[in-house]
Amino acid sequence: MDGNSSEAERWLSIAEKLLASRDLHGTRTFALRARESAPILADQILAITDTLLTAQANPQDWYGILQLDPLTQSMEVVASQYRKLALLLDPRKNRLTFADQAFRIVSEAWNVLSTGSSAAEGDAILIYANAAERNPTASYSIAICEEKP
């Protein structure tokens, strides 16, 4: 166990250094290696890297930021995943580099998806982006209807 523990500590140390230099892919690789022996710190690191990588690829992929399947309908699932990530990324508990930035991104995703009209707009944008990706030569339009009180 000591060998595994010291190896995990070494991997986590490397992951933290890579995170500080914003090498998110390298950070993720070493955190995954350490996950079995040191799950809490590894999960904190992975929450940061996965959030930042998703936001980097598509800043409006609210479902991806919360690590959910696109167009998840259950608000209980969305809320549960938000709470899980918020606990892992809480800057008061997670002092790692970029934890505060990842926390803000996750909070923004929650704000969009937990608000009915914002969620509908986000879904429409996501559907449009996915359709355009599958057929880039086609012409698409998005109709977003505002709810009336």
N, CA and C of each residue as an Amber inpcrd file, in Angstrom:
protein
   447
   0.8250000  -1.2030000   0.0000000   0.0000000   0.0000000   0.0000000
   0.8600000   1.2550000   0.0000000   1.9840000   1.2190000   0.7530000
   2.8610000   2.3750000   0.7980000   3.4010000   2.7320000  -0.5760000
   3.7470000   1.7040000  -1.3580000   4.2440000   1.9410000  -2.7020000
   3.2040000   2.6170000  -3.5700000   1.9560000   2.1330000  -3.4870000
   0.8680000   2.7350000  -4.2570000   0.5850000   4.1560000  -3.7950000
   0.6520000   4.3500000  -2.4840000   0.3750000   5.6700000  -1.9250000
   1.4400000   6.6870000  -2.3390000   2.6970000   6.2990000  -2.2630000
   3.7610000   7.2290000  -2.6410000   3.7400000   7.4880000  -4.1460000
   3.3860000   6.4630000  -4.9200000   3.2650000   6.6410000  -6.3680000
   2.1180000   7.6100000  -6.6790000   0.9950000   7.4540000  -5.9970000
  -0.1490000   8.3500000  -6.1930000   0.2090000   9.7760000  -5.8020000
   0.9330000   9.9320000  -4.7010000   1.3640000  11.2780000  -4.2900000
   2.2470000  11.9140000  -5.3510000   3.1330000  11.1250000  -5.9260000
   4.0210000  11.6350000  -6.9820000   3.1920000  12.0610000  -8.1980000
   2.2330000  11.2090000  -8.5990000   1.3860000  11.5450000  -9.7390000
   0.5620000  12.8100000  -9.4730000   0.0390000  12.9350000  -8.2550000
  -0.7500000  14.1200000  -7.9120000   0.1240000  15.3640000  -7.8970000
   1.3440000  15.2350000  -7.4270000   2.2760000  16.3660000  -7.4300000
   2.5550000  16.8120000  -8.8710000   2.7700000  15.8480000  -9.7480000
   2.9850000  16.1730000 -11.1610000   1.7290000  16.8210000 -11.7450000
   0.5610000  16.2700000 -11.4010000  -0.7100000  16.8160000 -11.9030000
  -0.8900000  18.2660000 -11.4630000  -0.5620000  18.5670000 -10.2050000
  -0.6950000  19.9390000  -9.7110000   0.2450000  20.8910000 -10.4460000
   1.4710000  20.4410000 -10.7160000   2.4300000  21.2850000 -11.4530000
   1.9510000  21.5260000 -12.8780000   1.4330000  20.4790000 -13.4990000
   0.9150000  20.6310000 -14.8580000  -0.3080000  21.5490000 -14.8810000
  -1.1450000  21.4540000 -13.8640000  -2.3160000  22.3230000 -13.7690000
  -1.8810000  23.7810000 -13.6460000  -0.8830000  24.0290000 -12.8230000
  -0.3890000  25.3970000 -12.6410000   0.1380000  25.9760000 -13.9560000
   0.6680000  25.1000000 -14.8250000   1.1560000  25.5710000 -16.1210000
   0.0720000  25.4930000 -17.1990000  -1.1280000  25.1510000 -16.7910000
  -2.3360000  25.0570000 -17.6350000  -2.2400000  23.9770000 -18.7150000
  -1.4930000  22.9150000 -18.4240000  -1.4600000  21.7450000 -19.2940000
  -2.5900000  20.8300000 -18.8220000  -3.7890000  21.0990000 -19.3100000
  -4.9720000  20.4100000 -18.8130000  -5.0070000  18.9320000 -19.1950000
  -4.5550000  18.6080000 -20.3900000  -4.5570000  17.2040000 -20.8060000
  -3.5540000  16.3920000 -19.9890000  -2.3620000  16.9380000 -19.7850000
  -1.3640000  16.2540000 -18.9620000  -1.8290000  16.1060000 -17.5280000
  -2.4500000  17.1650000 -17.0000000  -2.9760000  17.1280000 -15.6400000
  -3.9850000  15.9970000 -15.5000000  -4.8710000  15.9060000 -16.4600000
  -5.9270000  14.8830000 -16.4310000  -5.3250000  13.4810000 -16.4340000
  -4.3050000  13.2690000 -17.2470000  -3.6630000  11.9590000 -17.3340000
  -3.1080000  11.5150000 -15.9830000  -2.3890000  12.3930000 -15.3030000
  -1.7950000  12.0210000 -14.0200000  -2.8420000  11.9050000 -12.9070000
  -3.8760000  12.7240000 -12.9550000  -4.9390000  12.6210000 -11.9490000
  -5.6790000  11.2930000 -12.0890000  -5.9020000  10.8570000 -13.3090000
  -6.5580000   9.5670000 -13.5220000  -5.7090000   8.4220000 -12.9750000
  -4.4010000   8.5150000 -13.1220000  -3.5120000   7.4760000 -12.5890000
  -3.6050000   7.4000000 -11.0620000  -3.7620000   8.5440000 -10.4190000
  -3.7620000   8.6060000  -8.9510000  -5.1370000   8.3740000  -8.3410000
  -6.1490000   8.3150000  -9.1450000  -7.5330000   8.2890000  -8.6450000
  -7.8360000   7.1440000  -7.6950000  -7.3160000   5.9690000  -7.9630000
  -7.6320000   4.8110000  -7.1230000  -7.0630000   4.9610000  -5.7090000
  -5.8530000   5.5070000  -5.5990000  -5.2080000   5.6340000  -4.2860000
  -5.5630000   6.9170000  -3.5520000  -5.8970000   7.9560000  -4.2930000
  -6.2110000   9.2530000  -3.6750000  -7.4160000   9.8690000  -4.3860000
  -8.6070000   9.2840000  -4.1860000  -9.7700000   9.6920000  -4.9830000
 -10.2340000  11.1300000  -4.7620000 -10.1320000  11.6560000  -3.5630000
 -10.6860000  12.9930000  -3.3030000  -9.9020000  14.0620000  -4.0580000
  -8.5980000  14.1020000  -3.8760000  -7.7850000  15.1080000  -4.5650000
  -7.8080000  14.8820000  -6.0690000  -7.7470000  13.6280000  -6.4900000
  -7.7890000  13.3360000  -7.9250000  -9.1150000  13.8110000  -8.5240000
 -10.2220000  13.5820000  -7.8250000 -11.5210000  14.0310000  -8.3290000
 -11.6070000  15.5520000  -8.3810000 -10.9890000  16.2410000  -7.4290000
 -10.9610000  17.7010000  -7.4740000 -10.1930000  18.1770000  -8.7040000
  -9.0630000  17.5590000  -8.9630000  -8.2580000  17.9320000 -10.1280000
  -9.0190000  17.6340000 -11.4140000  -9.6380000  16.4590000 -11.4770000
 -10.3940000  16.0800000 -12.6750000 -11.5860000  17.0010000 -12.9070000
 -12.2410000  17.4270000 -11.8400000 -13.3690000  18.3600000 -11.9920000
 -12.8920000  19.6650000 -12.6190000 -11.7360000  20.1440000 -12.1920000
 -11.1840000  21.3780000 -12.7600000 -10.8500000  21.1760000 -14.2310000
 -10.0710000  20.1290000 -14.5360000  -9.6270000  19.9430000 -15.9210000
 -10.7970000  19.6780000 -16.8570000 -11.7390000  18.8240000 -16.4470000
 -12.8670000  18.5120000 -17.3250000 -13.7290000  19.7410000 -17.5820000
 -13.9400000  20.5510000 -16.5510000 -14.7310000  21.7700000 -16.7150000
 -14.0360000  22.7420000 -17.6540000 -12.7590000  22.9780000 -17.4290000
 -12.0260000  23.9400000 -18.2570000 -11.8730000  23.4520000 -19.6970000
 -11.6270000  22.1600000 -19.8820000 -11.4980000  21.6310000 -21.2430000
 -12.8080000  21.7500000 -22.0070000 -13.9160000  21.4410000 -21.3500000
 -15.2170000  21.5450000 -22.0160000 -15.5420000  22.9950000 -22.3430000
 -15.3020000  23.8950000 -21.3890000 -15.5810000  25.3130000 -21.6170000
 -14.6730000  25.8840000 -22.6980000 -13.4590000  25.3850000 -22.7780000
 -12.5240000  25.8330000 -23.8120000 -13.0130000  25.4120000 -25.1950000
 -13.5070000  24.1880000 -25.3010000 -13.9810000  23.6630000 -26.5800000
 -15.2780000  24.3280000 -27.0220000 -16.1890000  24.5570000 -26.0720000
 -17.4810000  25.1850000 -26.3860000 -18.0110000  25.8540000 -25.1240000
 -17.7850000  27.1550000 -24.9730000 -18.1740000  27.8490000 -23.7400000
 -19.6680000  27.8070000 -23.4270000 -20.5070000  27.4670000 -24.4100000
 -21.9450000  27.4380000 -24.1580000 -22.5000000  26.0140000 -24.0990000
 -21.6250000  25.0340000 -23.9580000 -22.0680000  23.6430000 -23.8080000
 -22.3550000  23.4030000 -22.3240000 -23.4830000  23.9190000 -21.8760000
 -23.8280000  23.8770000 -20.4530000 -23.9420000  22.4480000 -19.9460000
 -24.4850000  21.5600000 -20.7660000 -24.6080000  20.1570000 -20.3610000
 -23.2220000  19.5160000 -20.2370000 -22.3670000  19.7750000 -21.2080000
 -21.0130000  19.2360000 -21.1690000 -20.2310000  19.7450000 -19.9760000
 -20.3970000  21.0200000 -19.6560000 -19.7140000  21.6090000 -18.4970000
 -20.1380000  20.9040000 -17.2210000 -21.4140000  20.5490000 -17.1310000
 -21.9030000  19.8230000 -15.9580000 -21.7240000  18.3100000 -16.1070000
 -21.0350000  17.8940000 -17.1710000 -20.7370000  16.4860000 -17.4300000
 -22.0110000  15.6570000 -17.5390000 -22.9760000  16.1910000 -18.2800000
 -24.2600000  15.5280000 -18.5020000 -24.4350000  15.2160000 -19.9790000
 -25.2940000  14.2550000 -20.2770000 -25.6590000  14.0000000 -21.6630000
 -26.4130000  15.2200000 -22.1830000 -26.2010000  15.5740000 -23.4530000
 -26.9130000  16.7250000 -24.0140000 -28.4290000  16.5610000 -23.8820000
 -29.0660000  17.6390000 -23.5650000 -30.5270000  17.7080000 -23.4690000
 -31.1150000  16.8220000 -22.3770000 -30.3770000  16.6370000 -21.2930000
 -30.9020000  15.9110000 -20.1370000 -32.1670000  16.6180000 -19.6690000
 -33.2400000  15.8790000 -19.5500000 -34.5260000  16.4770000 -19.2170000
 -34.7850000  16.5770000 -17.7150000 -34.2110000  15.7030000 -16.9320000
 -34.5030000  15.6460000 -15.5120000 -33.7430000  16.7360000 -14.7420000
 -34.4910000  17.6530000 -14.1620000 -33.8500000  18.7130000 -13.3750000
 -33.2100000  18.1450000 -12.1120000 -33.7180000  17.0060000 -11.6210000
 -33.0910000  16.3700000 -10.4550000 -31.6790000  15.9110000 -10.7970000
 -31.5120000  15.3550000 -11.9940000 -30.1890000  14.8980000 -12.4380000
 -29.2600000  16.1000000 -12.6170000 -29.7640000  17.1560000 -13.2300000
 -28.9640000  18.3660000 -13.4350000 -28.5520000  18.9540000 -12.0830000
 -29.5040000  19.0690000 -11.1670000 -29.2160000  19.6390000  -9.8440000
 -28.2200000  18.7760000  -9.0730000 -28.3740000  17.4630000  -9.1570000
 -27.4790000  16.5620000  -8.4540000 -26.0480000  16.6760000  -8.9820000
 -25.9160000  16.7390000 -10.2870000 -24.5800000  16.8620000 -10.8860000
 -23.9670000  18.2210000 -10.5580000 -24.7920000  19.2680000 -10.5690000
 -24.2790000  20.5930000 -10.1900000 -23.7590000  20.5690000  -8.7490000
 -24.5380000  19.9990000  -7.8390000 -24.1090000  19.9400000  -6.4290000
 -22.8010000  19.1740000  -6.2700000 -22.6940000  18.0570000  -6.9830000
 -21.4650000  17.2480000  -6.9250000 -20.2550000  18.0690000  -7.3740000
 -20.3840000  18.7430000  -8.5170000 -19.2630000  19.5450000  -9.0270000
 -18.9940000  20.7640000  -8.1550000 -20.0550000  21.3840000  -7.6560000
 -19.8750000  22.5570000  -6.7910000 -19.1000000  22.1870000  -5.5320000
 -19.3700000  21.0140000  -4.9730000 -18.6210000  20.5650000  -3.7900000
 -17.1520000  20.3060000  -4.1230000 -16.9010000  19.7110000  -5.2760000
 -15.5190000  19.4280000  -5.6710000 -14.7360000  20.7020000  -6.0080000
 -15.4310000  21.7100000  -6.5290000 -14.7630000  22.9140000  -7.0160000
 -14.8280000  24.0990000  -6.0610000 -15.5530000  23.9760000  -4.9730000
 -15.7130000  25.0860000  -4.0250000 -14.3420000  25.6540000  -3.6550000
 -14.0790000  26.9110000  -4.0150000 -12.7520000  27.4970000  -3.7750000
 -12.3550000  27.5380000  -2.2990000 -13.3210000  27.4470000  -1.4010000
 -12.9730000  27.4160000   0.0270000 -12.3910000  26.0700000   0.4280000
 -12.7330000  25.0210000  -0.3150000 -12.2450000  23.6750000  -0.0080000
 -11.1970000  23.1890000  -1.0110000 -11.2750000  23.6870000  -2.2100000
 -10.3480000  23.2840000  -3.2650000  -9.4270000  24.4620000  -3.5610000
  -8.2150000  24.3960000  -3.0580000  -7.2560000  25.4940000  -3.1950000
  -6.3670000  25.3550000  -4.4350000  -6.6890000  24.4150000  -5.2950000
  -5.8770000  24.2000000  -6.4860000  -6.0400000  25.3530000  -7.4750000
  -5.0350000  25.5170000  -8.2990000  -5.0630000  26.5350000  -9.3400000
  -6.2790000  26.3190000 -10.2430000  -6.9690000  27.3740000 -10.5700000
  -8.1210000  27.3980000 -11.4750000  -9.4040000  26.7980000 -10.9010000
  -9.4140000  26.3910000  -9.6310000 -10.6460000  25.8630000  -9.0320000
 -11.7290000  26.9360000  -9.0150000 -11.3430000  28.1690000  -8.6970000
 -12.3300000  29.2510000  -8.6570000 -12.9080000  29.5320000 -10.0420000
 -12.0800000  29.4780000 -11.0620000 -12.5520000  29.7050000 -12.4230000
 -13.5110000  28.5870000 -12.8490000 -13.1510000  27.3460000 -12.5650000
 -14.0150000  26.2130000 -12.9010000 -15.3340000  26.2980000 -12.1250000
 -15.2700000  26.7220000 -10.8640000 -16.4710000  26.8740000 -10.0420000
 -17.4180000  27.9070000 -10.6650000 -16.8660000  29.0260000 -11.1260000
 -17.6950000  30.0550000 -11.7690000 -18.3470000  29.5280000 -13.0460000
 -17.6010000  28.7450000 -13.8280000 -18.1400000  28.1860000 -15.0720000
 -19.2810000  27.2130000 -14.7700000 -19.0850000  26.3490000 -13.7840000
 -20.1270000  25.3850000 -13.3950000 -21.3530000  26.1260000 -12.8580000
 -21.1320000  27.1720000 -12.0790000 -22.2520000  27.9620000 -11.5440000
 -23.0290000  28.6340000 -12.6650000 -22.3130000  29.1330000 -13.6680000
 -22.9860000  29.7590000 -14.8050000 -23.8180000  28.7300000 -15.5650000
 -23.2600000  27.5360000 -15.7550000 -24.0070000  26.4690000 -16.4350000
 -25.2770000  26.1300000 -15.6620000 -25.1680000  26.0440000 -14.3450000
 -26.3360000  25.7650000 -13.5050000 -27.3650000  26.8790000 -13.6370000
 -26.9250000  28.1280000 -13.6160000 -27.8520000  29.2590000 -13.7420000
 -28.6080000  29.1970000 -15.0610000 -27.9320000  28.8460000 -16.1390000
 -28.5890000  28.7670000 -17.4430000 -29.5840000  27.6100000 -17.4770000
 -29.1490000  26.4340000 -17.0300000 -30.0100000  25.2550000 -17.1460000
 -31.1470000  25.2280000 -16.1270000 -30.9790000  25.9160000 -15.0210000
 -32.0340000  25.8960000 -14.0080000 -33.1030000  26.9420000 -14.2700000
 -32.8550000  27.8360000 -15.2040000 -33.8290000  28.8500000 -15.5820000
 -34.5120000  28.3930000 -16.8580000 -35.8090000  28.2510000 -16.8280000
 -36.5650000  27.6980000 -17.9480000 -36.2730000  28.3080000 -19.2980000
 -36.3900000  29.6270000 -19.4420000 -36.2010000  30.2430000 -20.7520000
 -34.7430000  30.1700000 -21.1860000 -33.8180000  30.3250000 -20.2460000
 -32.4010000  30.2160000 -20.5870000 -32.0580000  28.8010000 -21.0280000
 -32.6450000  27.8220000 -20.3720000 -32.3940000  26.4290000 -20.7370000
 -32.9130000  26.1480000 -22.1400000 -34.0990000  26.6710000 -22.4620000
 -34.6550000  26.4670000 -23.8010000 -33.7630000  27.1040000 -24.8580000
 -33.2550000  28.2930000 -24.5870000 -32.3400000  28.9470000 -25.5260000
 -31.0540000  28.1350000 -25.6700000 -30.5340000  27.6530000 -24.5490000
 -29.3230000  26.8380000 -24.5850000 -29.5320000  25.5540000 -25.3680000
 -30.7010000  24.9200000 -25.1820000 -31.0200000  23.7040000 -25.9230000
 -31.0900000  23.9970000 -27.4180000 -31.7080000  25.1070000 -27.7850000
 -31.8270000  25.4660000 -29.1960000 -30.4500000  25.6950000 -29.8090000
 -29.5820000  26.3730000 -29.0870000 -28.2270000  26.6200000 -29.5860000
 -27.4720000  25.3090000 -29.7220000 -27.6090000  24.4220000 -28.7420000
 -26.9300000  23.1320000 -28.7760000 -27.4240000  22.2920000 -29.9510000
 -28.7290000  22.2650000 -30.1790000 -29.2990000  21.5150000 -31.3000000
 -28.7700000  22.0850000 -32.6160000 -28.7470000  23.4060000 -32.7270000
 -28.2490000  24.0770000 -33.9300000 -26.7790000  23.7240000 -34.1660000
 -25.9720000  23.8080000 -33.1270000 -24.5380000  23.5240000 -33.2570000
 -24.3110000  22.0770000 -33.6800000 -25.0520000  21.1460000 -33.0900000
 -24.9020000  19.7370000 -33.4520000 -25.3400000  19.4800000 -34.8880000
 -26.4290000  20.1110000 -35.3190000 -26.9140000  19.9350000 -36.6890000
 -25.9200000  20.5450000 -37.6770000 -25.4000000  21.7060000 -37.3600000
 -24.4390000  22.3640000 -38.2450000 -23.1500000  21.5630000 -38.3380000
 -22.7710000  20.9220000 -37.2540000 -21.5580000  20.0990000 -37.2510000
 -21.7390000  18.8770000 -38.1540000 -22.9340000  18.2820000 -38.1250000
 -23.1990000  17.1060000 -38.9510000 -23.3020000  17.4580000 -40.4320000
 -23.8530000  18.6440000 -40.7450000 -24.0430000  19.0440000 -42.1380000
 -23.6930000  20.5240000 -42.2810000 -22.4110000  20.8320000 -42.4360000
 -21.9770000  22.2320000 -42.4400000 -22.4400000  23.0370000 -43.6480000
 -22.8760000  22.3920000 -44.7250000 -23.2890000  23.1390000 -45.9120000
 -24.7660000  23.5110000 -45.8960000 -25.5290000  22.9510000 -44.9780000
 -26.9630000  23.2380000 -44.9040000 -27.2030000  24.5930000 -44.2390000
 -28.3800000  25.1260000 -44.4730000 -28.7730000  26.4040000 -43.8720000
 -29.7530000  26.1110000 -42.7310000 -29.4840000  26.6980000 -41.5680000
 -30.3120000  26.4570000 -40.3880000 -30.7730000  27.7840000 -39.8100000
 -31.9100000  27.7280000 -39.1370000 -32.3650000  28.9000000 -38.3870000
 -32.8850000  28.4190000 -37.0430000 -32.7700000  29.3010000 -36.0600000
 -33.2150000  28.9740000 -34.7130000 -34.3850000  29.8850000 -34.3700000
 -35.4570000  29.2820000 -33.9030000 -36.5840000  30.0620000 -33.4360000
 -36.6210000  29.9370000 -31.9130000 -36.4240000  31.0630000 -31.2500000
 -36.4780000  31.0820000 -29.7910000 -37.6730000  31.9320000 -29.4050000
 -38.5900000  31.2890000 -28.7330000 -39.8010000  31.9720000 -28.2990000
 -39.6660000  32.3180000 -26.8250000 -39.9740000  33.5500000 -26.5010000
 -39.9420000  33.9390000 -25.0980000 -41.2660000  33.5930000 -24.4630000
 -41.1600000  33.1030000 -23.2200000 -42.3680000  32.7960000 -22.4720000
 -42.9980000  34.0870000 -21.9800000 -44.3130000  34.1560000 -22.0470000
 -45.0180000  35.3350000 -21.5240000 -45.5710000  35.0030000 -20.1600000
 -45.3900000  35.9070000 -19.2300000 -45.8620000  35.6490000 -17.8560000
 -47.3530000  35.5180000 -17.7550000
